[in-house]
Amino acid sequence: MNEILKKAKEIHGQIVEDRRALHQIPELGMYLPETAAYIKDRLDEMEIQWKTIGGQLPEKMTRDFMEAGFPKMEKAEGIVAQIGSGSPCILLRADMDALPIKEKNNLKFCSGSEWGHMCGHDSHAAMLLGAARILKDMEGELKGTVKLLFQPGEETGAGARLMVENGLLKEKKPDAAFAMHVQPIENSGDAGYVMGVCSASLDTFILKITGKGGHSSQPQLCVDPLMIMNQVYQAVNLLLTRETDPAAMATLTCGVAQGGTAVNIIPDTAELHIGIRTLDVEASEHLRKRVPEIIDFYVKAWRGDYELTTFHTPCTYTDEKLCRELVPYIQEIAGTDKLKQIPPMTGTEDFGYITQEVPGMFLFLGAGKPGNAPLHNAHMVLDEEVFSEGAAIYANVAVSWLRGNK
């Protein structure tokens, strides 16, 4: 058995304990005080140096996230730890925020909160804490530096961006980065990766239209925001059929379309939320430009006013050379027959903000079986037996890559 995997299995109980503790304190967004306090305490116990990273959010960003349905967030705080010294340097990242989903399981460690870790981020943080323990015990053998990032705000699509903007890559810039995500609907221990574009970009447009309300018998005296909303809805959907390459994976969903109170009243306002995902960077850039143009044209054509809030999360791009380097190190833990290349994920992952700056690899780790409840579901559960394997993958990737690139 691989020595690092052996070490991980020896501390399996602690990894599970960490995951269950984090599972019971789910927090949303950029500032996760209870979660961060737990991780800091565990790092202190292991005598691993750490510091916080982040800072105050601009007022507009706070307002924009509230428009998108997040709680009021005035600051962002992640945790960066360091083990080893010198060059080269590899970054291991785990996200740690939860979702606004109340868990519907009978697990003895459910939180009871209206929020829940139904995306597995608690397991990512616990596995990285397990890897930290292994790496600290092996610190004298490391041929460089390992940076550990416990990241908030992944579900906002901007947590990694704020970490980068606040200096994650400036002090001791990593030469490579690695992250992973558990998959409850894949067999435990199976692992998959993508070379190239790994996850879809996500562009969100929150449109608030202001018209002039009145009686439905006198439409000439009104500016109907519902009619404007309908025009915009149809126009943006046509973008994908007439201005997007059919070969590009691109989807558009208007998940919110609302306004009005009665059949005989033209309301003052209406609201439309548009989300676009694509695996094609060129398509993303084009649509990001065209949607606001179409909104502006149609709203003004019908004499309305509007406010538009936008969010962008890029595709995560995984570096082919780095993937080829790391595959053997992952296979040493998972097994040669368990690691496969898979199609890109049509979901979104903000690790892309890091892979824009540093060669990176993203791994999907099976932690369940087909037929299980998927991610972002109130009944989602994970197989805890795979957590020591995940910790070993984190650690083995770091140790082996440093050795190979000294």
C-alpha positions in Angstrom: 0.0 0.0 0.0 1.2 3.5 -0.8 2.8 5.0 2.3 0.7 8.2 2.2 -2.5 6.2 1.7 -1.5 4.2 4.7 -1.1 7.4 6.8 -4.4 8.7 5.6 -6.2 5.5 6.7 -4.6 5.7 10.1 -6.2 9.1 10.6 -9.5 8.3 8.9 -11.4 8.7 12.1 -10.2 12.2 12.6 -11.1 13.1 9.0 -14.6 11.9 9.5 -14.8 13.7 12.8 -13.8 16.9 11.1 -16.3 16.5 8.3 -19.2 15.8 10.8 -18.2 18.8 12.9 -18.2 21.1 9.8 -21.4 19.5 8.6 -23.2 20.7 11.7 -22.2 24.4 11.2 -23.2 25.2 7.6 -22.7 28.9 6.7 -23.4 30.8 3.4 -21.3 33.1 1.3 -18.0 34.8 1.8 -17.7 35.1 5.6 -17.9 31.8 7.5 -16.9 32.6 11.1 -17.7 29.3 12.8 -16.3 27.2 9.9 -13.1 29.3 9.8 -12.7 29.1 13.6 -12.9 25.3 13.5 -10.3 25.1 10.7 -8.0 27.5 12.4 -8.2 25.6 15.7 -7.4 22.3 13.9 -4.4 23.9 12.1 -3.2 25.3 15.4 -3.4 21.8 16.9 -1.2 20.5 14.1 1.2 23.5 14.5 0.7 24.7 11.0 1.1 28.3 10.2 -1.9 30.1 8.7 -3.3 33.5 8.0 -6.6 34.9 6.8 -7.1 36.3 3.4 -9.8 38.6 2.1 -11.2 41.9 3.3 -14.2 44.2 3.2 -16.5 43.9 0.1 -17.4 47.0 -1.9 -20.9 48.2 -1.0 -22.1 47.6 -4.6 -20.9 44.0 -4.4 -22.7 43.5 -1.2 -25.9 44.9 -2.7 -25.5 42.8 -5.9 -25.2 39.6 -4.0 -28.3 40.5 -1.9 -30.1 41.0 -5.2 -29.1 37.5 -6.2 -30.6 36.1 -3.0 -27.5 35.8 -0.8 -27.5 37.1 2.8 -25.9 40.4 3.5 -22.1 39.9 3.0 -19.8 42.7 4.0 -16.5 40.9 4.1 -14.7 37.8 2.7 -12.4 35.6 4.7 -10.5 32.6 3.6 -7.6 30.8 5.3 -4.2 30.2 3.7 -1.8 27.8 5.4 1.8 26.9 4.4 3.8 23.7 4.9 7.4 23.4 3.8 9.6 26.1 2.2 11.4 27.1 -0.9 10.5 26.4 -4.5 8.6 25.1 -6.3 5.2 25.7 -4.7 1.9 23.9 -5.2 -1.5 25.1 -4.1 -4.2 22.7 -2.7 -7.7 24.2 -2.6 -10.8 23.2 -0.7 -14.0 25.2 -0.6 -16.0 25.3 2.6 -19.3 27.2 2.2 -22.8 25.7 2.3 -26.1 26.1 0.5 -29.5 27.6 1.4 -31.0 24.1 1.4 -32.4 22.4 4.6 -31.1 18.9 4.8 -33.7 16.1 4.8 -31.7 13.1 6.1 -31.8 11.2 9.3 -28.0 11.4 9.9 -27.1 11.9 13.6 -24.8 14.8 12.6 -27.4 16.9 10.5 -27.2 20.6 11.3 -30.9 21.3 11.9 -30.2 24.6 10.2 -32.2 26.0 7.3 -28.9 25.8 5.4 -26.9 22.6 4.6 -23.7 21.2 3.2 -25.5 19.6 0.3 -22.6 20.2 -2.1 -20.0 18.3 -0.1 -17.8 21.3 0.7 -17.5 20.1 4.3 -15.9 16.9 3.1 -13.5 18.9 0.9 -12.3 20.9 3.9 -12.0 17.8 6.1 -10.0 16.0 3.5 -7.7 18.9 3.1 -7.2 19.0 6.9 -6.3 15.3 6.7 -3.8 16.1 4.0 -2.4 18.9 6.1 -1.7 16.4 8.9 0.1 14.1 6.6 2.1 16.9 4.9 3.1 18.3 8.3 4.4 15.0 9.4 6.4 14.8 6.2 7.5 18.4 6.2 11.2 17.5 6.4 10.8 15.5 3.2 9.0 18.1 1.1 11.0 19.4 -1.9 9.3 22.8 -1.8 6.2 24.5 -0.4 2.6 23.5 -0.2 0.0 26.2 0.2 -3.4 25.2 1.5 -6.5 27.3 0.7 -9.7 26.9 2.6 -12.0 29.0 0.4 -15.3 30.7 1.1 -18.0 31.7 -1.4 -17.6 29.1 -4.1 -21.4 28.9 -4.4 -21.4 32.7 -5.1 -19.2 32.1 -8.1 -16.8 34.7 -6.9 -15.0 33.4 -3.8 -11.9 32.3 -5.6 -11.8 35.6 -7.5 -11.8 37.6 -4.2 -9.0 35.3 -2.9 -6.9 36.1 -6.0 -7.7 39.8 -5.8 -6.7 39.9 -2.2 -3.2 38.4 -2.8 -3.5 34.6 -2.9 -1.1 34.3 -5.7 1.2 37.3 -4.9 3.1 36.1 -1.8 4.8 32.9 -2.8 3.0 32.4 -6.1 2.2 28.8 -6.7 3.6 27.0 -9.8 0.6 24.6 -9.9 -2.8 24.3 -8.3 -5.0 21.3 -7.5 -8.6 20.9 -6.3 -11.2 18.2 -6.2 -15.0 17.7 -5.8 -16.9 14.7 -4.4 -19.7 13.2 -6.5 -22.4 11.3 -4.7 -23.8 9.7 -7.9 -20.5 8.1 -8.9 -19.2 4.9 -7.3 -17.0 5.5 -4.3 -13.3 5.6 -5.3 -13.9 6.2 -9.0 -12.2 9.4 -10.1 -12.4 11.5 -13.3 -10.7 14.5 -14.8 -10.8 16.6 -17.9 -8.0 18.2 -19.9 -8.8 21.6 -21.2 -12.2 23.3 -20.4 -13.4 21.4 -17.3 -16.5 23.3 -16.3 -19.0 25.7 -17.8 -18.9 29.5 -17.4 -21.9 31.1 -15.8 -23.2 34.6 -16.6 -26.2 35.9 -14.6 -28.2 39.0 -15.5 -30.7 40.3 -12.9 -33.0 42.7 -14.7 -35.4 45.0 -12.9 -37.7 46.9 -15.3 -39.6 50.0 -14.3 -42.7 51.0 -16.3 -45.8 53.1 -15.5 -48.7 51.2 -13.9 -52.4 51.8 -14.5 -55.7 50.3 -15.4 -55.8 47.7 -18.1 -58.6 49.6 -19.9 -56.2 52.5 -20.6 -52.9 50.9 -21.7 -52.0 54.0 -23.7 -51.5 55.8 -20.5 -49.1 53.1 -19.2 -45.7 51.6 -19.8 -46.2 47.9 -19.4 -43.1 46.3 -17.8 -44.6 42.8 -18.2 -44.7 43.3 -22.0 -41.1 44.6 -22.0 -40.0 41.6 -19.9 -41.7 39.2 -22.4 -40.0 40.9 -25.4 -36.6 40.6 -23.7 -37.3 37.0 -22.8 -37.9 36.1 -26.4 -35.0 38.1 -27.8 -32.3 36.7 -25.5 -33.5 33.2 -26.2 -33.1 33.8 -29.9 -29.4 34.7 -29.3 -28.6 31.0 -28.8 -30.2 30.0 -32.1 -28.9 32.8 -34.3 -25.6 34.1 -32.8 -24.1 31.1 -31.1 -22.2 28.4 -32.9 -24.3 25.2 -32.8 -21.2 23.3 -31.9 -20.8 25.3 -28.7 -22.5 23.9 -25.6 -24.6 26.8 -24.5 -27.8 26.9 -22.4 -30.0 29.9 -21.4 -32.5 29.8 -18.6 -34.8 32.5 -17.3 -35.3 31.2 -13.9 -37.3 34.2 -12.5 -39.9 36.1 -14.4 -42.3 37.9 -12.2 -44.5 41.0 -11.8 -48.1 42.0 -11.4 -50.9 41.4 -8.9 -54.2 41.2 -10.8 -55.6 40.7 -14.3 -56.8 44.3 -14.7 -53.8 46.1 -13.4 -50.7 47.0 -15.4 -47.9 47.0 -12.8 -45.1 49.5 -12.2 -42.3 46.9 -12.2 -41.3 43.4 -13.4 -38.2 41.3 -12.9 -36.4 38.8 -15.1 -33.3 36.7 -14.1 -31.3 35.3 -17.0 -28.6 32.6 -16.6 -26.3 31.5 -19.4 -23.8 28.5 -19.2 -21.4 27.5 -21.9 -18.2 25.5 -22.3 -17.1 27.8 -25.2 -15.1 30.8 -24.1 -15.7 32.7 -27.3 -19.5 32.2 -27.0 -19.4 33.3 -23.4 -17.7 36.6 -24.3 -20.1 37.3 -27.2 -23.2 36.6 -25.1 -21.9 38.7 -22.2 -21.7 41.6 -24.6 -25.0 41.0 -26.5 -27.4 40.4 -23.6 -27.0 43.9 -22.1 -27.3 45.4 -25.6 -30.6 43.6 -26.2 -31.9 44.5 -22.8 -31.1 48.2 -23.3 -32.6 48.3 -26.8 -35.9 46.6 -25.9 -36.5 48.4 -22.6 -35.8 51.8 -24.2 -37.8 51.0 -27.3 -40.9 50.6 -25.1 -40.2 53.7 -22.9 -39.2 51.8 -19.8 -36.3 52.2 -17.4 -34.2 49.4 -15.9 -31.5 48.3 -13.5 -29.2 45.5 -14.5 -27.0 43.5 -12.1 -24.5 41.0 -13.6 -22.2 38.2 -12.4 -19.6 36.2 -14.3 -17.8 33.0 -13.4 -15.3 31.8 -16.1 -14.8 28.3 -17.3 -12.3 26.3 -15.3 -9.4 25.4 -17.6 -7.2 22.5 -16.6 -3.7 22.4 -17.9 -2.9 19.3 -20.1 0.8 19.1 -19.1 0.0 19.3 -15.4 -2.8 16.7 -15.7 -0.4 14.3 -17.4 2.1 14.9 -14.6 -0.5 14.4 -11.8 -2.3 11.4 -13.2 0.3 8.8 -12.0 0.2 10.3 -8.5 -3.5 10.1 -8.3 -3.4 6.5 -9.7 -1.0 5.5 -6.9 -3.9 6.2 -4.5 -7.1 5.6 -6.5 -5.8 2.7 -8.6 -5.0 2.7 -12.3 -8.4 1.3 -13.3 -10.3 3.9 -11.2 -9.1 7.1 -12.9 -10.6 8.1 -16.2 -10.9 11.0 -18.5 -14.5 12.3 -18.5 -16.6 14.9 -20.4 -16.5 18.5 -19.1 -19.0 19.4 -16.4 -21.8 21.6 -17.5 -22.0 23.0 -14.0 -19.8 25.9 -12.9 -16.8 25.9 -10.6 -15.0 29.1 -9.5 -11.6 27.4 -9.4 -11.4 28.9 -12.9 -10.3 32.2 -11.4 -7.2 30.4 -10.1 -6.5 28.3 -13.3 -6.6 31.6 -15.3 -3.4 32.5 -13.5 -1.8 29.2 -12.5 -1.6 25.8 -14.3 -4.3 23.7 -12.5 -6.0 20.4 -12.4 -9.5 19.6 -11.1 -10.5 16.1 -10.0 -13.9 14.6 -9.4 -14.0 11.8 -6.8 -16.9 9.4 -6.5 -18.4 9.2 -3.0 -21.5 7.2 -3.5 -23.2 5.2 -6.2 -25.5 5.8 -9.3 -29.0 6.4 -8.2 -28.1 8.4 -5.1 -29.5 11.9 -4.6 -27.3 14.4 -6.6 -25.4 17.4 -5.4 -27.6 20.4 -4.3 -30.4 18.0 -3.2 -31.8 18.0 0.3 -31.3 14.2 0.5 -27.7 14.1 -0.7 -25.4 11.8 1.3 -21.7 10.9 1.0 -19.8 7.7 1.6 -17.4 8.6 4.4 -15.1 5.7 3.6 -13.7 7.6 0.6 -12.6 10.6 2.7 -9.2 9.1 3.6 -8.6 8.4 0.0 -9.3 12.0 -0.9 -6.9 13.2 1.8 -4.3 10.9 0.4 -4.8 12.1 -3.1 -4.3 15.8 -2.0 -1.1 14.8 -0.1 0.4 12.5 -2.7 -0.2 15.0 -5.5 1.7 17.6 -3.5 4.6 15.5 -2.3 5.1 13.8 -5.7 4.8 16.9 -7.8 7.2 18.9 -5.6 9.7 16.0 -5.9 9.3 15.8 -9.6 9.7 19.6 -10.2 12.5 20.4 -7.7 
